[in-house]
Amino acid sequence: MLGVVLWADIDDRKAVIWCEDHGNLAYYTAAEQNVHEGIDLDAGDLIQFDLREDRDVRRARNLRRVDAGYAPTIVHELRNRGPRGSSTAENVVCFPEARRAG
């Protein structure tokens, strides 16, 4: 699965990821992984990962950064969308049409 990092805490090595399937957000915690598998993430990074669903939580594992800074304004764009209850068309934020490293 591909996703864009919406929030990351470098010290705690945690992140919240917006998934390309537009399902629920995925959560990443490096503590759940082998110490050598964790990577430092920043908001806007495009990553590829394995998705595991635990009850009501989606968890990202085996992360690989595809493109650092892929969507640098994504958090700003999401914050500035219309208020809840606006039409869906006004609230849709698409994955950027930027390059995908291969």
Biopython code that builds the backbone (N, CA, C, O; Angstrom):
import numpy as np
from Bio.PDB.StructureBuilder import StructureBuilder

atoms = [
    (1, "MET", "N", (0.857, -1.170, 0.000)),
    (1, "MET", "CA", (0.000, 0.000, 0.000)),
    (1, "MET", "C", (0.902, 1.231, 0.000)),
    (1, "MET", "O", (1.991, 1.221, 0.573)),
    (2, "LEU", "N", (0.430, 2.282, -0.649)),
    (2, "LEU", "CA", (1.118, 3.567, -0.603)),
    (2, "LEU", "C", (0.354, 4.491, 0.326)),
    (2, "LEU", "O", (-0.856, 4.346, 0.502)),
    (3, "GLY", "N", (1.058, 5.434, 0.915)),
    (3, "GLY", "CA", (0.417, 6.404, 1.786)),
    (3, "GLY", "C", (1.282, 7.631, 1.960)),
    (3, "GLY", "O", (2.474, 7.620, 1.652)),
    (4, "VAL", "N", (0.670, 8.686, 2.455)),
    (4, "VAL", "CA", (1.378, 9.935, 2.726)),
    (4, "VAL", "C", (1.344, 10.165, 4.233)),
    (4, "VAL", "O", (0.290, 10.055, 4.861)),
    (5, "VAL", "N", (2.488, 10.482, 4.804)),
    (5, "VAL", "CA", (2.595, 10.743, 6.236)),
    (5, "VAL", "C", (1.926, 12.083, 6.533)),
    (5, "VAL", "O", (2.279, 13.109, 5.952)),
    (6, "LEU", "N", (0.948, 12.056, 7.452)),
    (6, "LEU", "CA", (0.269, 13.286, 7.868)),
    (6, "LEU", "C", (0.902, 13.890, 9.105)),
    (6, "LEU", "O", (0.934, 15.111, 9.262)),
    (7, "TRP", "N", (1.401, 13.045, 9.974)),
    (7, "TRP", "CA", (2.009, 13.490, 11.235)),
    (7, "TRP", "C", (3.069, 12.479, 11.623)),
    (7, "TRP", "O", (2.875, 11.273, 11.467)),
    (8, "ALA", "N", (4.183, 12.968, 12.126)),
    (8, "ALA", "CA", (5.246, 12.076, 12.582)),
    (8, "ALA", "C", (5.929, 12.680, 13.801)),
    (8, "ALA", "O", (6.119, 13.893, 13.892)),
    (9, "ASP", "N", (6.293, 11.812, 14.729)),
    (9, "ASP", "CA", (7.051, 12.202, 15.909)),
    (9, "ASP", "C", (8.393, 11.479, 15.820)),
    (9, "ASP", "O", (8.465, 10.264, 16.004)),
    (10, "ILE", "N", (9.443, 12.224, 15.541)),
    (10, "ILE", "CA", (10.765, 11.636, 15.342)),
    (10, "ILE", "C", (11.291, 11.001, 16.617)),
    (10, "ILE", "O", (11.898, 9.931, 16.572)),
    (11, "ASP", "N", (11.064, 11.652, 17.761)),
    (11, "ASP", "CA", (11.577, 11.121, 19.028)),
    (11, "ASP", "C", (10.920, 9.797, 19.411)),
    (11, "ASP", "O", (11.606, 8.853, 19.801)),
    (12, "ASP", "N", (9.595, 9.726, 19.303)),
    (12, "ASP", "CA", (8.879, 8.503, 19.658)),
    (12, "ASP", "C", (8.785, 7.523, 18.492)),
    (12, "ASP", "O", (8.351, 6.384, 18.666)),
    (13, "ARG", "N", (9.195, 7.973, 17.296)),
    (13, "ARG", "CA", (9.166, 7.157, 16.075)),
    (13, "ARG", "C", (7.773, 6.596, 15.827)),
    (13, "ARG", "O", (7.570, 5.388, 15.707)),
    (14, "LYS", "N", (6.818, 7.526, 15.756)),
    (14, "LYS", "CA", (5.427, 7.193, 15.472)),
    (14, "LYS", "C", (4.964, 8.050, 14.307)),
    (14, "LYS", "O", (5.526, 9.112, 14.041)),
    (15, "ALA", "N", (3.928, 7.576, 13.610)),
    (15, "ALA", "CA", (3.394, 8.348, 12.492)),
    (15, "ALA", "C", (1.938, 7.973, 12.242)),
    (15, "ALA", "O", (1.479, 6.888, 12.599)),
    (16, "VAL", "N", (1.227, 8.912, 11.613)),
    (16, "VAL", "CA", (-0.131, 8.698, 11.141)),
    (16, "VAL", "C", (-0.074, 8.837, 9.624)),
    (16, "VAL", "O", (0.508, 9.785, 9.096)),
    (17, "ILE", "N", (-0.688, 7.876, 8.930)),
    (17, "ILE", "CA", (-0.540, 7.780, 7.484)),
    (17, "ILE", "C", (-1.899, 7.786, 6.793)),
    (17, "ILE", "O", (-2.812, 7.062, 7.188)),
    (18, "TRP", "N", (-2.021, 8.608, 5.762)),
    (18, "TRP", "CA", (-3.200, 8.660, 4.915)),
    (18, "TRP", "C", (-2.980, 7.640, 3.810)),
    (18, "TRP", "O", (-2.015, 7.752, 3.054)),
    (19, "CYS", "N", (-3.842, 6.665, 3.703)),
    (19, "CYS", "CA", (-3.668, 5.540, 2.773)),
    (19, "CYS", "C", (-4.290, 5.821, 1.405)),
    (19, "CYS", "O", (-5.306, 6.509, 1.297)),
    (20, "GLU", "N", (-3.666, 5.280, 0.375)),
    (20, "GLU", "CA", (-4.136, 5.521, -0.986)),
    (20, "GLU", "C", (-5.536, 4.964, -1.240)),
    (20, "GLU", "O", (-6.209, 5.411, -2.169)),
    (21, "ASP", "N", (-5.989, 4.005, -0.442)),
    (21, "ASP", "CA", (-7.336, 3.458, -0.632)),
    (21, "ASP", "C", (-8.394, 4.337, 0.034)),
    (21, "ASP", "O", (-9.584, 4.027, -0.027)),
    (22, "HIS", "N", (-7.974, 5.419, 0.662)),
    (22, "HIS", "CA", (-8.849, 6.381, 1.337)),
    (22, "HIS", "C", (-9.687, 5.727, 2.434)),
    (22, "HIS", "O", (-10.751, 6.229, 2.797)),
    (23, "GLY", "N", (-9.197, 4.601, 2.959)),
    (23, "GLY", "CA", (-9.836, 3.962, 4.103)),
    (23, "GLY", "C", (-9.401, 4.681, 5.370)),
    (23, "GLY", "O", (-8.936, 5.819, 5.314)),
    (24, "ASN", "N", (-9.549, 4.026, 6.502)),
    (24, "ASN", "CA", (-9.110, 4.619, 7.764)),
    (24, "ASN", "C", (-7.611, 4.899, 7.727)),
    (24, "ASN", "O", (-6.862, 4.261, 6.987)),
    (25, "LEU", "N", (-7.198, 5.854, 8.530)),
    (25, "LEU", "CA", (-5.781, 6.174, 8.629)),
    (25, "LEU", "C", (-5.029, 4.980, 9.201)),
    (25, "LEU", "O", (-5.600, 4.166, 9.926)),
    (26, "ALA", "N", (-3.750, 4.882, 8.873)),
    (26, "ALA", "CA", (-2.902, 3.819, 9.418)),
    (26, "ALA", "C", (-1.937, 4.441, 10.424)),
    (26, "ALA", "O", (-1.536, 5.597, 10.289)),
    (27, "TYR", "N", (-1.578, 3.662, 11.420)),
    (27, "TYR", "CA", (-0.679, 4.122, 12.468)),
    (27, "TYR", "C", (0.599, 3.309, 12.424)),
    (27, "TYR", "O", (0.577, 2.096, 12.214)),
    (28, "TYR", "N", (1.713, 3.997, 12.624)),
    (28, "TYR", "CA", (3.015, 3.348, 12.619)),
    (28, "TYR", "C", (3.722, 3.630, 13.936)),
    (28, "TYR", "O", (3.758, 4.771, 14.397)),
    (29, "THR", "N", (4.274, 2.607, 14.530)),
    (29, "THR", "CA", (5.083, 2.736, 15.725)),
    (29, "THR", "C", (6.330, 1.896, 15.523)),
    (29, "THR", "O", (6.238, 0.677, 15.379)),
    (30, "ALA", "N", (7.476, 2.522, 15.509)),
    (30, "ALA", "CA", (8.724, 1.794, 15.282)),
    (30, "ALA", "C", (8.990, 0.785, 16.393)),
    (30, "ALA", "O", (9.674, -0.213, 16.170)),
    (31, "ALA", "N", (8.459, 1.035, 17.583)),
    (31, "ALA", "CA", (8.691, 0.119, 18.703)),
    (31, "ALA", "C", (8.139, -1.271, 18.414)),
    (31, "ALA", "O", (8.618, -2.253, 18.981)),
    (32, "GLU", "N", (7.131, -1.371, 17.534)),
    (32, "GLU", "CA", (6.555, -2.665, 17.181)),
    (32, "GLU", "C", (7.417, -3.421, 16.175)),
    (32, "GLU", "O", (7.159, -4.591, 15.894)),
    (33, "GLN", "N", (8.424, -2.772, 15.641)),
    (33, "GLN", "CA", (9.243, -3.348, 14.593)),
    (33, "GLN", "C", (10.620, -3.710, 15.126)),
    (33, "GLN", "O", (10.995, -3.328, 16.235)),
    (34, "ASN", "N", (11.337, -4.422, 14.349)),
    (34, "ASN", "CA", (12.743, -4.690, 14.635)),
    (34, "ASN", "C", (13.462, -3.347, 14.641)),
    (34, "ASN", "O", (13.147, -2.483, 13.823)),
    (35, "VAL", "N", (14.405, -3.154, 15.531)),
    (35, "VAL", "CA", (15.109, -1.876, 15.661)),
    (35, "VAL", "C", (15.742, -1.427, 14.338)),
    (35, "VAL", "O", (15.903, -0.224, 14.130)),
    (36, "HIS", "N", (16.098, -2.331, 13.453)),
    (36, "HIS", "CA", (16.732, -1.975, 12.186)),
    (36, "HIS", "C", (15.724, -1.633, 11.091)),
    (36, "HIS", "O", (16.115, -1.152, 10.027)),
    (37, "GLU", "N", (14.429, -1.874, 11.333)),
    (37, "GLU", "CA", (13.420, -1.621, 10.313)),
    (37, "GLU", "C", (12.846, -0.214, 10.374)),
    (37, "GLU", "O", (12.263, 0.247, 9.392)),
    (38, "GLY", "N", (12.991, 0.475, 11.487)),
    (38, "GLY", "CA", (12.392, 1.790, 11.638)),
    (38, "GLY", "C", (13.088, 2.835, 10.779)),
    (38, "GLY", "O", (14.309, 2.799, 10.621)),
    (39, "ILE", "N", (12.315, 3.767, 10.222)),
    (39, "ILE", "CA", (12.882, 4.872, 9.460)),
    (39, "ILE", "C", (12.325, 6.173, 10.018)),
    (39, "ILE", "O", (11.229, 6.198, 10.577)),
    (40, "ASP", "N", (13.082, 7.247, 9.865)),
    (40, "ASP", "CA", (12.608, 8.559, 10.291)),
    (40, "ASP", "C", (11.676, 9.105, 9.216)),
    (40, "ASP", "O", (12.021, 9.105, 8.034)),
    (41, "LEU", "N", (10.521, 9.562, 9.615)),
    (41, "LEU", "CA", (9.513, 10.055, 8.687)),
    (41, "LEU", "C", (9.206, 11.514, 8.952)),
    (41, "LEU", "O", (9.348, 11.998, 10.075)),
    (42, "ASP", "N", (8.782, 12.210, 7.906)),
    (42, "ASP", "CA", (8.330, 13.590, 8.016)),
    (42, "ASP", "C", (6.975, 13.706, 7.333)),
    (42, "ASP", "O", (6.681, 12.957, 6.401)),
    (43, "ALA", "N", (6.150, 14.640, 7.793)),
    (43, "ALA", "CA", (4.864, 14.890, 7.149)),
    (43, "ALA", "C", (5.105, 15.198, 5.675)),
    (43, "ALA", "O", (5.986, 15.988, 5.335)),
    (44, "GLY", "N", (4.325, 14.575, 4.812)),
    (44, "GLY", "CA", (4.449, 14.784, 3.372)),
    (44, "GLY", "C", (5.237, 13.707, 2.659)),
    (44, "GLY", "O", (5.235, 13.666, 1.429)),
    (45, "ASP", "N", (5.917, 12.825, 3.395)),
    (45, "ASP", "CA", (6.667, 11.740, 2.757)),
    (45, "ASP", "C", (5.708, 10.719, 2.161)),
    (45, "ASP", "O", (4.700, 10.371, 2.776)),
    (46, "LEU", "N", (6.022, 10.243, 0.970)),
    (46, "LEU", "CA", (5.288, 9.141, 0.349)),
    (46, "LEU", "C", (5.992, 7.860, 0.759)),
    (46, "LEU", "O", (7.202, 7.720, 0.582)),
    (47, "ILE", "N", (5.223, 6.922, 1.309)),
    (47, "ILE", "CA", (5.820, 5.668, 1.760)),
    (47, "ILE", "C", (5.035, 4.486, 1.211)),
    (47, "ILE", "O", (3.860, 4.595, 0.860)),
    (48, "GLN", "N", (5.719, 3.366, 1.151)),
    (48, "GLN", "CA", (5.091, 2.098, 0.801)),
    (48, "GLN", "C", (5.182, 1.226, 2.044)),
    (48, "GLN", "O", (6.192, 1.251, 2.748)),
    (49, "PHE", "N", (4.137, 0.456, 2.317)),
    (49, "PHE", "CA", (4.124, -0.315, 3.555)),
    (49, "PHE", "C", (3.162, -1.485, 3.452)),
    (49, "PHE", "O", (2.315, -1.539, 2.560)),
    (50, "ASP", "N", (3.309, -2.417, 4.378)),
    (50, "ASP", "CA", (2.361, -3.509, 4.540)),
    (50, "ASP", "C", (1.323, -3.049, 5.542)),
    (50, "ASP", "O", (1.653, -2.405, 6.538)),
    (51, "LEU", "N", (0.086, -3.375, 5.283)),
    (51, "LEU", "CA", (-0.998, -2.961, 6.158)),
    (51, "LEU", "C", (-1.547, -4.164, 6.912)),
    (51, "LEU", "O", (-1.815, -5.215, 6.329)),
    (52, "ARG", "N", (-1.708, -3.989, 8.205)),
    (52, "ARG", "CA", (-2.286, -5.035, 9.048)),
    (52, "ARG", "C", (-3.425, -4.396, 9.841)),
    (52, "ARG", "O", (-3.272, -3.305, 10.390)),
    (53, "GLU", "N", (-4.551, -5.073, 9.896)),
    (53, "GLU", "CA", (-5.683, -4.541, 10.648)),
    (53, "GLU", "C", (-5.820, -5.307, 11.950)),
    (53, "GLU", "O", (-5.970, -6.529, 11.949)),
    (54, "ASP", "N", (-5.769, -4.581, 13.067)),
    (54, "ASP", "CA", (-5.952, -5.130, 14.405)),
    (54, "ASP", "C", (-7.219, -4.529, 14.982)),
    (54, "ASP", "O", (-7.245, -3.360, 15.370)),
    (55, "ARG", "N", (-8.257, -5.326, 15.035)),
    (55, "ARG", "CA", (-9.565, -4.866, 15.522)),
    (55, "ARG", "C", (-9.996, -3.651, 14.721)),
    (55, "ARG", "O", (-10.311, -3.781, 13.538)),
    (56, "ASP", "N", (-10.018, -2.474, 15.332)),
    (56, "ASP", "CA", (-10.465, -1.266, 14.636)),
    (56, "ASP", "C", (-9.309, -0.358, 14.229)),
    (56, "ASP", "O", (-9.534, 0.796, 13.867)),
    (57, "VAL", "N", (-8.079, -0.857, 14.281)),
    (57, "VAL", "CA", (-6.909, -0.024, 14.004)),
    (57, "VAL", "C", (-6.111, -0.610, 12.844)),
    (57, "VAL", "O", (-5.835, -1.809, 12.802)),
    (58, "ARG", "N", (-5.751, 0.250, 11.917)),
    (58, "ARG", "CA", (-4.876, -0.164, 10.819)),
    (58, "ARG", "C", (-3.449, 0.150, 11.228)),
    (58, "ARG", "O", (-3.158, 1.253, 11.689)),
    (59, "ARG", "N", (-2.563, -0.814, 11.062)),
    (59, "ARG", "CA", (-1.164, -0.635, 11.443)),
    (59, "ARG", "C", (-0.272, -0.794, 10.216)),
    (59, "ARG", "O", (-0.446, -1.714, 9.417)),
    (60, "ALA", "N", (0.676, 0.114, 10.087)),
    (60, "ALA", "CA", (1.644, 0.075, 8.991)),
    (60, "ALA", "C", (2.918, -0.612, 9.470)),
    (60, "ALA", "O", (3.411, -0.338, 10.564)),
    (61, "ARG", "N", (3.441, -1.503, 8.641)),
    (61, "ARG", "CA", (4.674, -2.234, 8.960)),
    (61, "ARG", "C", (5.555, -2.278, 7.719)),
    (61, "ARG", "O", (5.088, -2.066, 6.600)),
    (62, "ASN", "N", (6.821, -2.554, 7.935)),
    (62, "ASN", "CA", (7.776, -2.705, 6.824)),
    (62, "ASN", "C", (7.763, -1.493, 5.893)),
    (62, "ASN", "O", (7.618, -1.627, 4.678)),
    (63, "LEU", "N", (7.918, -0.315, 6.484)),
    (63, "LEU", "CA", (7.884, 0.921, 5.720)),
    (63, "LEU", "C", (9.113, 1.090, 4.839)),
    (63, "LEU", "O", (10.225, 0.699, 5.193)),
    (64, "ARG", "N", (8.866, 1.691, 3.672)),
    (64, "ARG", "CA", (9.944, 2.074, 2.764)),
    (64, "ARG", "C", (9.582, 3.446, 2.202)),
    (64, "ARG", "O", (8.508, 3.631, 1.630)),
    (65, "ARG", "N", (10.491, 4.403, 2.373)),
    (65, "ARG", "CA", (10.235, 5.745, 1.841)),
    (65, "ARG", "C", (10.388, 5.693, 0.323)),
    (65, "ARG", "O", (11.413, 5.252, -0.197)),
    (66, "VAL", "N", (9.358, 6.147, -0.372)),
    (66, "VAL", "CA", (9.372, 6.184, -1.828)),
    (66, "VAL", "C", (9.839, 7.554, -2.302)),
    (66, "VAL", "O", (10.613, 7.664, -3.252)),
    (67, "ASP", "N", (9.354, 8.609, -1.621)),
    (67, "ASP", "CA", (9.694, 9.969, -2.037)),
    (67, "ASP", "C", (9.585, 10.903, -0.829)),
    (67, "ASP", "O", (8.485, 11.171, -0.347)),
    (68, "ALA", "N", (10.714, 11.393, -0.349)),
    (68, "ALA", "CA", (10.718, 12.359, 0.759)),
    (68, "ALA", "C", (10.138, 13.674, 0.245)),
    (68, "ALA", "O", (10.506, 14.137, -0.834)),
    (69, "GLY", "N", (9.233, 14.275, 1.015)),
    (69, "GLY", "CA", (8.665, 15.564, 0.628)),
    (69, "GLY", "C", (7.724, 15.484, -0.562)),
    (69, "GLY", "O", (7.554, 16.472, -1.276)),
    (70, "TYR", "N", (7.116, 14.342, -0.787)),
    (70, "TYR", "CA", (6.214, 14.122, -1.924)),
    (70, "TYR", "C", (5.030, 15.093, -1.912)),
    (70, "TYR", "O", (4.642, 15.612, -2.959)),
    (71, "ALA", "N", (4.463, 15.335, -0.743)),
    (71, "ALA", "CA", (3.297, 16.215, -0.616)),
    (71, "ALA", "C", (3.526, 17.173, 0.551)),
    (71, "ALA", "O", (2.888, 17.034, 1.594)),
    (72, "PRO", "N", (4.422, 18.138, 0.390)),
    (72, "PRO", "CA", (4.812, 18.993, 1.517)),
    (72, "PRO", "C", (3.689, 19.871, 2.066)),
    (72, "PRO", "O", (3.781, 20.334, 3.202)),
    (73, "THR", "N", (2.638, 20.109, 1.295)),
    (73, "THR", "CA", (1.553, 20.989, 1.752)),
    (73, "THR", "C", (0.300, 20.214, 2.162)),
    (73, "THR", "O", (-0.739, 20.823, 2.412)),
    (74, "ILE", "N", (0.377, 18.898, 2.236)),
    (74, "ILE", "CA", (-0.818, 18.085, 2.469)),
    (74, "ILE", "C", (-1.511, 18.425, 3.792)),
    (74, "ILE", "O", (-2.739, 18.502, 3.834)),
    (75, "VAL", "N", (-0.768, 18.625, 4.848)),
    (75, "VAL", "CA", (-1.378, 18.942, 6.142)),
    (75, "VAL", "C", (-2.094, 20.294, 6.059)),
    (75, "VAL", "O", (-3.216, 20.436, 6.546)),
    (76, "HIS", "N", (-1.455, 21.266, 5.453)),
    (76, "HIS", "CA", (-2.053, 22.594, 5.286)),
    (76, "HIS", "C", (-3.341, 22.495, 4.461)),
    (76, "HIS", "O", (-4.351, 23.104, 4.814)),
    (77, "GLU", "N", (-3.307, 21.736, 3.370)),
    (77, "GLU", "CA", (-4.488, 21.589, 2.517)),
    (77, "GLU", "C", (-5.648, 20.941, 3.280)),
    (77, "GLU", "O", (-6.793, 21.374, 3.156)),
    (78, "LEU", "N", (-5.355, 19.923, 4.052)),
    (78, "LEU", "CA", (-6.406, 19.245, 4.806)),
    (78, "LEU", "C", (-7.008, 20.148, 5.876)),
    (78, "LEU", "O", (-8.215, 20.117, 6.112)),
    (79, "ARG", "N", (-6.172, 20.947, 6.520)),
    (79, "ARG", "CA", (-6.662, 21.861, 7.561)),
    (79, "ARG", "C", (-7.556, 22.945, 6.986)),
    (79, "ARG", "O", (-8.482, 23.407, 7.651)),
    (80, "ASN", "N", (-7.284, 23.353, 5.752)),
    (80, "ASN", "CA", (-8.002, 24.475, 5.159)),
    (80, "ASN", "C", (-9.216, 24.083, 4.338)),
    (80, "ASN", "O", (-9.788, 24.934, 3.658)),
    (81, "ARG", "N", (-9.625, 22.837, 4.377)),
    (81, "ARG", "CA", (-10.837, 22.412, 3.670)),
    (81, "ARG", "C", (-12.050, 22.961, 4.394)),
    (81, "ARG", "O", (-11.968, 23.343, 5.561)),
    (82, "GLY", "N", (-13.171, 22.998, 3.701)),
    (82, "GLY", "CA", (-14.410, 23.540, 4.261)),
    (82, "GLY", "C", (-14.818, 22.856, 5.556)),
    (82, "GLY", "O", (-14.311, 21.783, 5.885)),
    (83, "PRO", "N", (-15.726, 23.472, 6.284)),
    (83, "PRO", "CA", (-16.193, 22.900, 7.551)),
    (83, "PRO", "C", (-16.936, 21.590, 7.311)),
    (83, "PRO", "O", (-17.386, 21.304, 6.201)),
    (84, "ARG", "N", (-17.051, 20.811, 8.367)),
    (84, "ARG", "CA", (-17.797, 19.553, 8.258)),
    (84, "ARG", "C", (-19.203, 19.867, 7.786)),
    (84, "ARG", "O", (-19.788, 20.884, 8.159)),
    (85, "GLY", "N", (-19.729, 18.991, 6.971)),
    (85, "GLY", "CA", (-21.062, 19.209, 6.436)),
    (85, "GLY", "C", (-21.031, 19.863, 5.068)),
    (85, "GLY", "O", (-22.069, 19.990, 4.419)),
    (86, "SER", "N", (-19.834, 20.286, 4.615)),
    (86, "SER", "CA", (-19.724, 20.845, 3.268)),
    (86, "SER", "C", (-19.920, 19.722, 2.274)),
    (86, "SER", "O", (-19.890, 18.545, 2.634)),
    (87, "SER", "N", (-20.120, 20.087, 1.032)),
    (87, "SER", "CA", (-20.291, 19.051, 0.018)),
    (87, "SER", "C", (-19.005, 18.237, -0.104)),
    (87, "SER", "O", (-17.908, 18.750, 0.116)),
    (88, "THR", "N", (-19.153, 17.002, -0.446)),
    (88, "THR", "CA", (-18.011, 16.094, -0.565)),
    (88, "THR", "C", (-17.002, 16.608, -1.579)),
    (88, "THR", "O", (-15.796, 16.525, -1.347)),
    (89, "ALA", "N", (-17.479, 17.137, -2.696)),
    (89, "ALA", "CA", (-16.568, 17.603, -3.741)),
    (89, "ALA", "C", (-15.619, 18.679, -3.226)),
    (89, "ALA", "O", (-14.468, 18.744, -3.657)),
    (90, "GLU", "N", (-16.091, 19.528, -2.300)),
    (90, "GLU", "CA", (-15.242, 20.584, -1.763)),
    (90, "GLU", "C", (-14.236, 20.053, -0.754)),
    (90, "GLU", "O", (-13.236, 20.715, -0.474)),
    (91, "ASN", "N", (-14.485, 18.875, -0.208)),
    (91, "ASN", "CA", (-13.626, 18.330, 0.831)),
    (91, "ASN", "C", (-12.676, 17.253, 0.345)),
    (91, "ASN", "O", (-11.927, 16.696, 1.148)),
    (92, "VAL", "N", (-12.680, 16.944, -0.932)),
    (92, "VAL", "CA", (-11.808, 15.892, -1.451)),
    (92, "VAL", "C", (-10.420, 16.453, -1.688)),
    (92, "VAL", "O", (-10.251, 17.470, -2.361)),
    (93, "VAL", "N", (-9.432, 15.780, -1.130)),
    (93, "VAL", "CA", (-8.035, 16.131, -1.379)),
    (93, "VAL", "C", (-7.396, 14.903, -2.017)),
    (93, "VAL", "O", (-7.265, 13.860, -1.376)),
    (94, "CYS", "N", (-7.004, 15.030, -3.268)),
    (94, "CYS", "CA", (-6.430, 13.895, -3.996)),
    (94, "CYS", "C", (-4.947, 13.775, -3.704)),
    (94, "CYS", "O", (-4.286, 14.748, -3.340)),
    (95, "PHE", "N", (-4.438, 12.567, -3.872)),
    (95, "PHE", "CA", (-2.994, 12.382, -3.794)),
    (95, "PHE", "C", (-2.389, 13.249, -4.883)),
    (95, "PHE", "O", (-2.924, 13.292, -5.991)),
    (96, "PRO", "N", (-1.290, 13.942, -4.606)),
    (96, "PRO", "CA", (-0.666, 14.804, -5.602)),
    (96, "PRO", "C", (-0.277, 14.030, -6.856)),
    (96, "PRO", "O", (0.005, 12.833, -6.798)),
    (97, "GLU", "N", (-0.265, 14.714, -7.968)),
    (97, "GLU", "CA", (0.107, 14.094, -9.238)),
    (97, "GLU", "C", (1.618, 14.136, -9.444)),
    (97, "GLU", "O", (2.099, 14.095, -10.576)),
    (98, "ALA", "N", (2.352, 14.219, -8.353)),
    (98, "ALA", "CA", (3.819, 14.267, -8.416)),
    (98, "ALA", "C", (4.368, 12.922, -8.852)),
    (98, "ALA", "O", (3.637, 11.934, -8.930)),
    (99, "ARG", "N", (5.621, 12.895, -9.125)),
    (99, "ARG", "CA", (6.287, 11.671, -9.583)),
    (99, "ARG", "C", (6.286, 10.616, -8.481)),
    (99, "ARG", "O", (6.271, 10.946, -7.295)),
    (100, "ARG", "N", (6.302, 9.396, -8.865)),
    (100, "ARG", "CA", (6.466, 8.275, -7.951)),
    (100, "ARG", "C", (7.772, 7.609, -8.310)),
    (100, "ARG", "O", (7.928, 7.069, -9.405)),
    (101, "ALA", "N", (8.713, 7.649, -7.381)),
    (101, "ALA", "CA", (10.015, 7.028, -7.630)),
    (101, "ALA", "C", (9.820, 5.529, -7.806)),
    (101, "ALA", "O", (8.995, 4.924, -7.121)),
    (102, "GLY", "N", (10.551, 4.947, -8.692)),
    (102, "GLY", "CA", (10.349, 3.530, -8.966)),
    (102, "GLY", "C", (11.478, 2.677, -8.700)),
    (102, "GLY", "O", (11.397, 1.465, -8.903)),
]
sb = StructureBuilder()
sb.init_structure("model")
sb.init_model(0)
sb.init_chain("A")
sb.init_seg("    ")
for serial, (resi, resn, name, xyz) in enumerate(atoms, 1):
    if name == "N":
        sb.init_residue(resn, " ", resi, " ")
    sb.init_atom(name, np.array(xyz, "f"), 0.0, 1.0, " ", f" {name:<3s}", serial, name[0])
structure = sb.get_structure()
